[in-house]
Structures are given as structure tokens and as C-alpha cells.
């Protein structure tokens, strides 16, 4: 029984291995064919767009030639000969390693991210400094406006105080002068009136000079 079970188990494992290999081959071949067509198509497009000679050679795992571009074998041999005549430095310069290319891309992206972070940090610092400067300027302007308003209010109050002081002084002076000022005003008024003499014959008035007006009284006006 044990021998039968072991033999059946080994048979199943062999069948599974065959199926797995068959499945891998079935899925790999179409994928590789599609990749090959895509690569050859890109080579043709690049040769047309860049106006340059491009050679693509496809080998299988055993090293057998599968396909090549250009289709003309003479052109392929010519490109290979020119490539072989290049120095090692020139070959490395024109050669592209996908692993190195990917690593370089990762390093560049990391460096770019660090640079962007530094730029954002620097920009934030500049914005903060500019904001602080604006706030300081705004505070200075507010203080200046408040000082101007205070000075205008103070000058207006002082002017009103002076005007009220002049009015009070004038009233007090007039009050202190009293009778003397009244007498002076009366004399001034007396010196300003005129005396006329009426002539009945001619029916006219004759004005007396101002110098004589002080020696006459209103009762002196009469006829002759």
C-alpha cells in the first residue's frame, strides 16, 4: 500500500510540474511576442523622428538569434562593426543600464523633494518676515494718525481757550474802564455833531465849523 501511494504521489507531482511549465510557456510566449513587436515599433519610430540609425538584436536564452532590426542584415552588420570599433569609454557613454538609470532617477527625485522642502521652508520664513514688517509699519502708521488727531484736537481746544480768554479780557477791560470810557465815547460823539444856523431871508442853513461845535450848545441854534 505504501509503495502504491508513494508512486501515485510522485506521478501527480510530475504531472503538476509539467502543467506548470506548460502554463508558464503558454503565458510567456505571447507576452514576449508583444514586447518584441513593441520594441521594434519604437525603434522604427525613433529612427524616423531622430533621423538616426538604430539597431535592435533579439537573442533567446540559448543565444540563438530570434529577430533583428533593421530587417536588412547588411545594415545590421554595418552598425555592429561601427559599434565594435568604438572605445570602451565611448561604449559606456552610449550604453544605458536600466538599473543605474532607475537608481539615478530615485536619487534625483529624493534630491528634488529635499530641495522643494527647503524652498518651502525658506519661502515660509520670508513670508513670516514680510508679515512682521507689515505689522510693524501698520502700527507706526496707526500711532502717527493717533498723534495727528490728538495734536489737532489739542490745537483746536487751545484756540477755543484763547478766543474765550480774549472775550473775557475785553469784557473785563470794558468793565474796568467804566465811566472814563463812557465819557470818552460821549465826548467823541459830541465832537462829531454839527451846528447849523438858519437864515430866514434866504431860507438856507449854514454849517458851523467843527472847531466851533464844542463851544455851542444845541440851544444856540436860532435865527438872525
SEDO-625669 format. One line per field, with one value per residue: residue number from 0; residue in one letter; x, y negated, z of N, C-alpha, C, O in turn. Coordinates in pm, whole numbers. Atoms other than C-alpha are relative to their C-alpha. Layout:
N
i	[NUM;...]
aa	[A;...]
n_east	[X;...]
n_north	[Y;...]
n_up	[Z;...]
ca_east	[X;...]
ca_north	[Y;...]
ca_up	[Z;...]
c_east	[X;...]
c_north	[Y;...]
c_up	[Z;...]
o_east	[X;...]
o_north	[Y;...]
o_up	[Z;...]
This chain:
224
i	[0;1;2;3;4;5;6;7;8;9;10;11;12;13;14;15;16;17;18;19;20;21;22;23;24;25;26;27;28;29;30;31;32;33;34;35;36;37;38;39;40;41;42;43;44;45;46;47;48;49;50;51;52;53;54;55;56;57;58;59;60;61;62;63;64;65;66;67;68;69;70;71;72;73;74;75;76;77;78;79;80;81;82;83;84;85;86;87;88;89;90;91;92;93;94;95;96;97;98;99;100;101;102;103;104;105;106;107;108;109;110;111;112;113;114;115;116;117;118;119;120;121;122;123;124;125;126;127;128;129;130;131;132;133;134;135;136;137;138;139;140;141;142;143;144;145;146;147;148;149;150;151;152;153;154;155;156;157;158;159;160;161;162;163;164;165;166;167;168;169;170;171;172;173;174;175;176;177;178;179;180;181;182;183;184;185;186;187;188;189;190;191;192;193;194;195;196;197;198;199;200;201;202;203;204;205;206;207;208;209;210;211;212;213;214;215;216;217;218;219;220;221;222;223]
aa	[X;X;X;X;X;X;X;X;X;X;X;X;X;X;X;X;X;X;X;X;X;X;X;X;X;X;X;X;X;X;X;X;X;X;X;X;X;X;X;X;X;X;X;X;X;X;X;X;X;X;X;X;X;X;X;X;X;X;X;X;X;X;X;X;X;X;X;X;X;X;X;X;X;X;X;X;X;X;X;X;X;X;X;X;X;X;X;X;X;X;X;X;X;X;X;X;X;X;X;X;X;X;X;X;X;X;X;X;X;X;X;X;X;X;X;X;X;X;X;X;X;X;X;X;X;X;X;X;X;X;X;X;X;X;X;X;X;X;X;X;X;X;X;X;X;X;X;X;X;X;X;X;X;X;X;X;X;X;X;X;X;X;X;X;X;X;X;X;X;X;X;X;X;X;X;X;X;X;X;X;X;X;X;X;X;X;X;X;X;X;X;X;X;X;X;X;X;X;X;X;X;X;X;X;X;X;X;X;X;X;X;X;X;X;X;X;X;X;X;X;X;X;X;X]
n_east	[83;-85;-66;99;30;-116;-10;107;-37;-106;60;75;-96;-55;104;14;-115;17;105;-50;-92;80;72;-96;-37;116;22;-119;-22;73;-50;-127;28;52;-112;-89;63;-3;-137;-33;77;-64;-126;33;45;-116;-87;63;8;-134;-82;-123;4;26;-9;56;-30;69;-51;71;-83;-112;-88;36;60;144;44;-90;45;83;18;-114;-112;-120;4;-26;-143;-71;15;-76;-143;-31;8;-117;-119;-1;-76;84;60;110;107;69;71;120;74;95;31;131;-12;-61;95;105;-59;-25;130;41;-85;41;130;-23;-67;98;93;-69;-12;132;28;-81;58;122;-38;-56;109;80;-74;7;137;13;-73;74;120;-41;-33;126;66;-73;33;138;4;-59;100;107;-50;-11;136;50;-69;53;134;-14;-54;106;97;-61;-11;134;37;-79;54;126;-33;-50;112;80;-79;8;133;8;-86;65;113;-52;-56;110;62;-91;-6;124;44;-94;23;130;-18;-74;93;95;-68;-19;128;27;-86;39;125;-19;92;48;75;104;17;140;12;-32;57;-106;-76;-146;-65;-112;-118;-5;-74;91;115;-12;33;143;95;107;93;-48;52;112;14;-55]
n_north	[121;118;20;52;140;83;10;90;137;47;21;126;110;16;59;142;73;15;99;133;42;26;126;109;18;51;142;80;21;117;122;34;43;137;88;10;89;138;51;24;116;118;22;61;138;81;19;100;130;51;-9;-68;-145;-75;-145;-82;-142;-81;-136;-79;-40;-82;82;-5;122;-11;104;116;118;-7;-131;-23;-51;80;118;-45;-26;128;67;-76;25;134;-4;-72;84;102;-31;-41;120;43;-98;23;127;-19;-114;35;-107;31;5;128;106;4;50;143;66;4;99;133;32;27;129;102;14;75;138;62;24;115;119;33;52;133;89;25;93;133;50;41;126;106;27;76;135;71;31;111;122;36;56;135;87;23;94;132;54;36;122;113;31;58;135;86;24;89;136;57;35;115;117;37;59;135;85;28;89;134;54;35;116;120;34;52;133;95;17;77;139;54;138;75;-36;55;143;17;-28;112;115;-28;21;144;67;-38;63;129;109;75;127;15;137;14;76;-86;-133;-100;-38;18;-89;58;-89;-94;60;84;-78;-29;118;28;-98;-18;113;117;4;95;83;133]
n_up	[0;-8;129;95;-33;34;146;47;-39;90;132;-5;-4;135;85;-38;51;145;24;-35;105;119;-21;8;141;73;-31;28;142;51;-62;64;137;-6;-35;115;97;-52;7;141;44;-58;71;129;-24;-39;117;87;-68;-32;121;-40;21;-122;21;-108;22;-99;-18;-100;-113;48;80;142;52;22;93;1;74;122;61;89;-78;29;-87;-137;-11;7;-130;-98;22;-50;-147;-51;16;-105;-121;-114;-60;86;-12;-128;11;81;-53;-105;-93;-58;-146;-33;35;-101;-125;18;-5;-141;-68;45;-61;-141;-8;36;-111;-104;47;-10;-142;-42;61;-73;-131;21;39;-119;-84;62;-17;-140;-20;69;-79;-117;43;29;-126;-62;74;-29;-134;8;63;-96;-101;62;16;-133;-43;77;-51;-133;14;54;-107;-98;55;6;-137;-40;71;-66;-129;24;40;-119;-84;57;-25;-142;-26;55;-86;-127;24;15;-131;-84;44;-56;28;84;139;39;22;125;109;9;59;142;67;2;97;133;49;70;-37;119;-19;101;49;41;124;116;-28;14;-119;9;-96;-72;-2;-113;-111;-77;-45;-142;-79;14;-50;96;-15;71;135;1;119;-12]
ca_east	[0;278;453;135;62;416;412;79;208;520;311;87;389;536;207;178;529;457;139;314;591;334;133;443;541;189;172;531;538;254;392;740;599;406;714;922;671;655;1034;1073;797;964;1297;1138;970;1293;1492;1239;1196;1563;1694;1949;2040;1905;1980;1783;1901;1691;1854;1686;1819;2039;2197;2021;1923;1546;1494;1677;1608;1666;1547;1839;2122;2385;2271;2277;2635;2746;2605;2763;3105;3094;2992;3276;3527;3430;3646;3526;3467;3254;3062;2986;2886;2637;2522;2223;2190;1830;1930;2160;1901;1635;1868;1968;1602;1530;1826;1716;1359;1482;1714;1432;1198;1459;1515;1141;1112;1398;1242;907;1076;1271;960;763;1038;1039;660;675;940;740;425;609;745;396;256;531;466;93;147;370;102;-165;50;115;-255;-340;-74;-205;-563;-451;-247;-538;-776;-531;-470;-846;-902;-617;-760;-1102;-942;-757;-1072;-1265;-977;-978;-1352;-1320;-1028;-1218;-1523;-1313;-1128;-1452;-1587;-1273;-1264;-1625;-1714;-1395;-1455;-1817;-1709;-1459;-1724;-1962;-1701;-1629;-1997;-2021;-1729;-1897;-2228;-2265;-2432;-2641;-2770;-3096;-3125;-3489;-3421;-3261;-3425;-3093;-2883;-2520;-2300;-2063;-1704;-1627;-1387;-1672;-1911;-1770;-1845;-2206;-2494;-2790;-2990;-2768;-2927;-3154;-3230;-3075]
ca_north	[0;-237;-179;-241;-564;-692;-611;-787;-1089;-1110;-1075;-1363;-1584;-1512;-1593;-1918;-2019;-1953;-2158;-2446;-2452;-2432;-2718;-2934;-2873;-2941;-3276;-3382;-3338;-3579;-3831;-3814;-3842;-4153;-4304;-4225;-4393;-4698;-4733;-4700;-4955;-5203;-5152;-5233;-5546;-5669;-5614;-5826;-6101;-6133;-6063;-5822;-5459;-5223;-4853;-4602;-4240;-3979;-3658;-3375;-3206;-2972;-3262;-3197;-3494;-3546;-3877;-4196;-4548;-4671;-4381;-4424;-4214;-4428;-4736;-4537;-4419;-4771;-4915;-4635;-4689;-5060;-4987;-4740;-4997;-5232;-5253;-5118;-5471;-5559;-5233;-5302;-5658;-5539;-5243;-5261;-5043;-5022;-4955;-5257;-5468;-5373;-5433;-5772;-5859;-5769;-5978;-6274;-6253;-6236;-6531;-6723;-6651;-6776;-7085;-7151;-7113;-7358;-7602;-7580;-7633;-7930;-8077;-8036;-8216;-8503;-8532;-8544;-8816;-9017;-8981;-9101;-9401;-9491;-9468;-9698;-9951;-9938;-10002;-10301;-10443;-10396;-10573;-10858;-10901;-10898;-11162;-11383;-11355;-11431;-11733;-11869;-11826;-11992;-12288;-12336;-12331;-12577;-12809;-12797;-12871;-13171;-13304;-13269;-13439;-13735;-13774;-13768;-14016;-14253;-14235;-14285;-14578;-14739;-14677;-14818;-15129;-15204;-15576;-15703;-15508;-15618;-15981;-15942;-15786;-16067;-16330;-16156;-16157;-16525;-16615;-16454;-16653;-16966;-17303;-17477;-17841;-17909;-18226;-18336;-18574;-18322;-18020;-17834;-17651;-17738;-17472;-17594;-17459;-17153;-17363;-17584;-17298;-17233;-17593;-17581;-17406;-17272;-17565;-17810;-17712;-18006;-18279;-18615]
ca_up	[0;87;-244;-437;-252;-298;-668;-715;-528;-742;-1056;-950;-874;-1218;-1385;-1186;-1282;-1649;-1628;-1456;-1716;-1992;-1838;-1795;-2156;-2275;-2092;-2161;-2535;-2619;-2372;-2524;-2874;-2777;-2614;-2921;-3152;-2925;-2909;-3285;-3340;-3102;-3276;-3611;-3469;-3308;-3626;-3817;-3557;-3460;-3811;-3669;-3723;-3458;-3427;-3216;-3181;-3001;-2871;-2683;-2369;-2565;-2756;-3082;-3295;-3290;-3465;-3557;-3673;-3942;-4146;-4386;-4245;-4419;-4225;-3901;-3966;-4057;-3732;-3527;-3687;-3616;-3259;-3212;-3336;-3053;-2743;-2409;-2282;-2582;-2550;-2184;-2271;-2529;-2319;-2086;-1780;-1665;-1304;-1295;-1471;-1217;-921;-1063;-1106;-742;-623;-835;-705;-345;-402;-569;-278;-31;-243;-260;118;171;-74;104;439;306;145;469;659;408;424;805;799;545;755;1065;874;751;1103;1234;956;1023;1392;1310;1080;1347;1607;1364;1287;1657;1727;1445;1569;1924;1811;1604;1896;2132;1899;1849;2225;2275;2007;2168;2503;2360;2197;2520;2706;2464;2510;2886;2881;2653;2876;3187;3031;2935;3282;3446;3232;3320;3343;3180;2867;2865;2898;2619;2399;2483;2401;2077;1993;2093;1873;1580;1576;1358;1429;1160;1151;967;756;727;442;218;385;400;663;727;892;1158;1163;1391;1594;1700;1765;2109;2222;2124;2273;2089;2221;2027;1702;1619;1373;1297]
c_east	[85;67;-95;-31;116;14;-106;32;106;-54;-77;95;61;-100;-20;115;-11;-104;49;96;-76;-75;94;38;-114;-19;120;15;-81;51;130;-20;-53;112;93;-59;5;139;39;-75;62;132;-23;-41;117;93;-57;2;137;93;137;-17;-12;1;-52;25;-62;56;-88;97;122;97;-28;-68;-148;-46;97;-65;123;-5;115;121;129;5;29;150;81;-8;81;150;40;-4;122;127;8;85;-96;-70;-119;-117;-80;-83;-131;-85;-89;-30;-131;6;60;-94;-109;53;26;-131;-50;80;-41;-134;15;66;-97;-100;63;13;-134;-36;78;-55;-128;31;55;-109;-89;69;-6;-139;-23;70;-72;-127;34;35;-125;-73;69;-32;-141;-14;58;-99;-114;42;10;-136;-57;67;-53;-138;8;53;-104;-104;56;11;-137;-46;76;-50;-130;26;51;-113;-88;76;-1;-135;-13;84;-63;-116;48;59;-110;-67;89;8;-123;-31;94;-23;-133;11;72;-90;-98;64;22;-130;-33;83;-42;-129;31;-110;-35;-74;-96;-16;-141;-12;25;-57;103;65;148;64;118;118;-3;71;-91;-115;5;-41;-146;-81;-111;-100;43;-54;-122;-2;69;-55]
c_north	[-125;-29;-56;-147;-92;-17;-92;-145;-57;-26;-132;-120;-24;-65;-149;-84;-23;-106;-141;-52;-35;-133;-119;-29;-61;-149;-86;-31;-116;-131;-45;-46;-143;-99;-19;-93;-146;-61;-31;-122;-129;-30;-66;-146;-90;-26;-105;-139;-61;0;60;151;72;149;72;146;79;142;73;42;81;-80;5;-131;23;-100;-117;-113;-85;141;35;41;-80;-124;39;24;-129;-75;71;-22;-138;-5;69;-83;-111;44;37;-121;-48;99;-20;-128;17;117;-45;123;-35;-11;-134;-117;-14;-54;-150;-79;-11;-105;-141;-41;-32;-136;-113;-23;-77;-147;-73;-30;-120;-130;-42;-59;-142;-101;-34;-100;-141;-61;-47;-131;-116;-37;-81;-144;-81;-37;-115;-132;-46;-61;-141;-98;-31;-99;-141;-66;-42;-127;-122;-40;-66;-143;-96;-32;-95;-143;-67;-42;-123;-128;-47;-66;-142;-96;-34;-92;-143;-64;-43;-122;-127;-44;-60;-138;-103;-26;-85;-146;-77;-141;-75;31;-56;-148;-26;23;-114;-120;20;-24;-150;-72;28;-69;-137;-100;-79;-127;-17;-147;-11;-72;89;141;110;27;-23;84;-71;97;91;-58;-83;78;28;-117;-37;111;12;-116;-123;-8;-91;-77;-131;-80]
c_up	[0;-133;-103;26;-37;-150;-57;33;-93;-140;-6;-2;-138;-93;30;-52;-151;-33;29;-106;-126;13;-10;-145;-79;24;-37;-149;-57;57;-66;-144;-4;34;-118;-106;45;-12;-144;-54;54;-68;-135;18;37;-117;-94;64;23;-120;33;-20;134;-35;125;-36;114;-2;102;110;-43;-86;-147;-41;-31;-104;9;-78;-28;-58;-95;83;-24;88;145;19;-2;134;107;-16;50;153;60;-12;105;117;114;64;-83;6;129;-6;-75;50;115;83;71;152;44;-30;106;132;-9;8;144;77;-38;62;149;19;-31;113;115;-39;10;146;51;-58;71;137;-11;-36;120;92;-57;16;143;29;-65;77;125;-34;-28;128;72;-70;29;138;3;-60;96;108;-57;-17;134;52;-74;49;137;-8;-56;106;104;-50;-9;139;47;-67;63;134;-16;-37;120;95;-51;28;146;30;-54;87;130;-18;-12;135;89;-41;46;-43;-92;-146;-48;-29;-130;-119;-18;-64;-148;-76;-8;-104;-142;-46;-59;42;-126;45;-115;-34;-56;-133;-122;14;-25;134;-26;110;63;-2;124;120;88;58;148;88;-9;63;-100;8;-74;-140;-1;-130;22;-114]
o_east	[56;80;-57;-43;95;49;-80;2;98;-10;-70;68;79;-66;-39;95;20;-87;18;90;-45;-84;60;46;-94;-54;105;53;-23;57;149;49;-15;120;141;13;29;153;99;-20;73;166;50;1;126;146;18;36;156;204;241;-128;64;-55;-13;-12;-38;49;-146;211;227;197;53;-145;-184;-113;174;-148;202;75;145;168;213;112;97;206;180;92;143;222;144;75;174;221;111;101;-217;-184;-222;-233;-203;-192;-232;-188;-54;-77;-141;-63;10;-102;-145;-13;3;-137;-104;24;-48;-151;-49;29;-94;-140;-2;-6;-139;-93;25;-59;-150;-33;22;-108;-132;4;-23;-152;-86;17;-80;-162;-37;1;-133;-127;2;-55;-166;-90;7;-113;-159;-34;-22;-151;-120;1;-71;-166;-67;7;-113;-150;-15;-14;-148;-106;20;-54;-152;-43;17;-118;-132;14;-10;-143;-69;41;-57;-136;-9;43;-100;-110;39;17;-111;-43;48;-27;-144;-50;37;-85;-133;3;11;-129;-88;38;5;-162;132;-221;55;-148;-60;-33;-175;-104;-47;-58;75;54;196;34;200;98;-67;43;-67;-195;-98;-73;-192;-36;-126;-170;-36;-47;-220;53;96;-24]
o_north	[-223;-144;-139;-226;-202;-124;-168;-235;-172;-119;-204;-220;-138;-152;-230;-196;-131;-185;-236;-169;-133;-210;-221;-144;-145;-223;-206;-142;-202;-232;-163;-137;-223;-207;-130;-176;-236;-176;-136;-199;-228;-147;-157;-232;-203;-136;-179;-237;-181;-54;6;203;46;192;40;191;50;211;11;-3;77;-25;-41;-190;116;-65;-127;-91;-109;229;153;-38;-92;-160;-36;-18;-142;-129;6;-32;-154;-75;26;-64;-176;164;16;-111;-87;58;-11;-136;-44;147;-137;225;-138;-94;-198;-213;-125;-134;-224;-189;-115;-180;-230;-156;-123;-212;-219;-136;-161;-236;-189;-135;-203;-233;-161;-155;-228;-214;-148;-187;-238;-181;-150;-217;-225;-155;-176;-236;-199;-147;-201;-233;-166;-157;-229;-210;-146;-189;-238;-185;-147;-211;-228;-159;-159;-230;-211;-146;-184;-237;-187;-149;-209;-235;-167;-160;-230;-209;-148;-175;-236;-183;-149;-208;-232;-163;-155;-224;-214;-138;-167;-234;-189;-167;-153;-59;-99;-198;-116;-52;-151;-189;-72;-81;-197;-168;-38;-62;-200;-61;-121;-125;2;-231;52;-44;86;220;212;-53;2;67;-131;218;59;-22;-97;25;42;-96;-134;225;-72;-143;-216;-114;-65;-32;-168;-198]
o_up	[-69;-173;-185;-68;-86;-198;-150;-45;-135;-208;-105;-68;-180;-174;-60;-98;-201;-126;-44;-144;-194;-83;-71;-187;-166;-67;-62;-186;-124;-14;-96;-191;-89;-26;-143;-162;-35;-53;-171;-133;-19;-88;-174;-59;-11;-132;-158;-1;2;-114;-2;-25;227;-136;237;-144;231;-103;191;113;21;-131;-227;35;-104;-200;104;-167;64;-25;-117;166;64;138;216;120;71;180;190;84;114;216;163;65;118;142;106;109;-28;-1;130;51;-41;-9;189;32;138;211;135;46;144;199;87;64;183;157;47;103;200;108;32;140;178;44;51;175;126;10;95;180;70;12;135;151;18;42;166;99;-8;85;159;41;9;139;129;-4;43;156;73;-12;104;144;12;10;144;113;-14;66;166;65;-11;116;153;25;16;155;115;-6;82;173;63;10;134;162;28;57;177;107;10;109;183;68;41;164;166;44;94;-163;-175;-230;-163;-124;-206;-217;-130;-146;-228;-186;-107;-166;-235;-165;-24;80;-199;144;-231;55;-156;-211;-221;-80;-89;227;-136;228;-7;-9;224;234;208;135;213;205;52;75;-188;-89;-89;-204;68;-231;136;-127]
